[in-house]
Amino acid sequence: MSASEIIEEIQRLPLSEQEQVLAFFLSGRAQDKPGDAPVRYASDADFDKSADQILRERAELFRRLAQ
């Protein structure tokens, strides 16, 4: 089914159901893919800790990249 066909189908829906479709898209759920995990963000402290660990473990690599 093409996007144009889907739009036509939505336009045929009663107004109350069109509002449900709009609410679905505005909620962001339309962007979700099956099996997608929710996005998580690291705190500043967790980021700093991880960055320090990576820099220590890969010091030689970073030294070479800096040349």
GROMACS elastic network, one bead per residue, 0.5 to 0.9 nm:
[ bonds ]
;  ai    aj funct       b0    kb
    1     4     6  0.82354   500
    1     5     6  0.61873   500
    1     6     6  0.68460   500
    2     5     6  0.51873   500
    2     6     6  0.63545   500
    2     7     6  0.87109   500
    3     6     6  0.50549   500
    3     7     6  0.61621   500
    3     8     6  0.86126   500
    4     7     6  0.51008   500
    4     8     6  0.62011   500
    4     9     6  0.86507   500
    5     8     6  0.50560   500
    5     9     6  0.62104   500
    5    10     6  0.86662   500
    6     9     6  0.50316   500
    6    10     6  0.62101   500
    6    11     6  0.86138   500
    7    10     6  0.50499   500
    7    11     6  0.61546   500
    7    12     6  0.87107   500
    8    11     6  0.50551   500
    8    12     6  0.63913   500
    9    12     6  0.51542   500
    9    13     6  0.67016   500
   10    13     6  0.52722   500
   10    14     6  0.85605   500
   10    17     6  0.83032   500
   10    18     6  0.62986   500
   10    21     6  0.78761   500
   11    14     6  0.79578   500
   11    15     6  0.85193   500
   11    18     6  0.72904   500
   12    15     6  0.88204   500
   12    18     6  0.86702   500
   13    16     6  0.79905   500
   13    17     6  0.59760   500
   13    18     6  0.59833   500
   14    17     6  0.54317   500
   14    18     6  0.63096   500
   14    19     6  0.87804   500
   15    19     6  0.61854   500
   15    20     6  0.87162   500
   16    19     6  0.51429   500
   16    20     6  0.65342   500
   16    21     6  0.89713   500
   17    21     6  0.63794   500
   17    22     6  0.86654   500
   18    21     6  0.50570   500
   18    22     6  0.62453   500
   18    23     6  0.86148   500
   19    23     6  0.60812   500
   19    24     6  0.85466   500
   20    23     6  0.50272   500
   20    24     6  0.61586   500
   20    25     6  0.87966   500
   21    24     6  0.50694   500
   21    25     6  0.64759   500
   21    26     6  0.87215   500
   22    25     6  0.52589   500
   22    26     6  0.61240   500
   22    27     6  0.85286   500
   23    26     6  0.50630   500
   23    27     6  0.59680   500
   23    28     6  0.88320   500
   24    27     6  0.52973   500
   24    28     6  0.69126   500
   24    29     6  0.62115   500
   24    30     6  0.64824   500
   25    28     6  0.55250   500
   25    29     6  0.63825   500
   25    30     6  0.52705   500
   25    31     6  0.79497   500
   26    29     6  0.77822   500
   26    30     6  0.81267   500
   27    30     6  0.75882   500
   28    31     6  0.56345   500
   28    32     6  0.72723   500
   29    32     6  0.52626   500
   29    33     6  0.86140   500
   30    33     6  0.80625   500
   32    35     6  0.84875   500
   32    36     6  0.65908   500
   32    37     6  0.89877   500
   32    38     6  0.89863   500
   33    36     6  0.54669   500
   33    37     6  0.89640   500
   34    37     6  0.88402   500
   36    39     6  0.86863   500
   37    40     6  0.86959   500
   42    45     6  0.79222   500
   42    46     6  0.58256   500
   42    47     6  0.59522   500
   43    46     6  0.51680   500
   43    47     6  0.61761   500
   43    48     6  0.86082   500
   44    47     6  0.51001   500
   44    48     6  0.61228   500
   44    49     6  0.85856   500
   45    48     6  0.51483   500
   45    49     6  0.61450   500
   45    50     6  0.86319   500
   46    49     6  0.51196   500
   46    50     6  0.61628   500
   46    51     6  0.85140   500
   47    50     6  0.51805   500
   47    51     6  0.59838   500
   47    52     6  0.85274   500
   48    51     6  0.50677   500
   48    52     6  0.60766   500
   48    53     6  0.85765   500
   49    52     6  0.52765   500
   49    53     6  0.63079   500
   49    54     6  0.87681   500
   50    53     6  0.51071   500
   50    54     6  0.61780   500
   50    55     6  0.85725   500
   51    54     6  0.51551   500
   51    55     6  0.60739   500
   51    56     6  0.85692   500
   52    55     6  0.51539   500
   52    56     6  0.61631   500
   52    57     6  0.86111   500
   53    56     6  0.51853   500
   53    57     6  0.61102   500
   53    58     6  0.85030   500
   54    57     6  0.51115   500
   54    58     6  0.58823   500
   54    59     6  0.80028   500
   55    58     6  0.52646   500
   55    59     6  0.54150   500
   55    60     6  0.89981   500
   55    61     6  0.89423   500
   55    62     6  0.74488   500
   56    59     6  0.52752   500
   56    60     6  0.88230   500
   57    60     6  0.82983   500
   58    61     6  0.53075   500
   58    62     6  0.63721   500
   58    63     6  0.86611   500
   59    62     6  0.52291   500
   59    63     6  0.60915   500
   59    64     6  0.87075   500
   60    64     6  0.62486   500
   60    65     6  0.86158   500
   61    64     6  0.52124   500
   61    65     6  0.61891   500
   61    66     6  0.86373   500
   62    66     6  0.60804   500
   62    67     6  0.88428   500
   63    66     6  0.52059   500
   63    67     6  0.67347   500
   64    67     6  0.53962   500
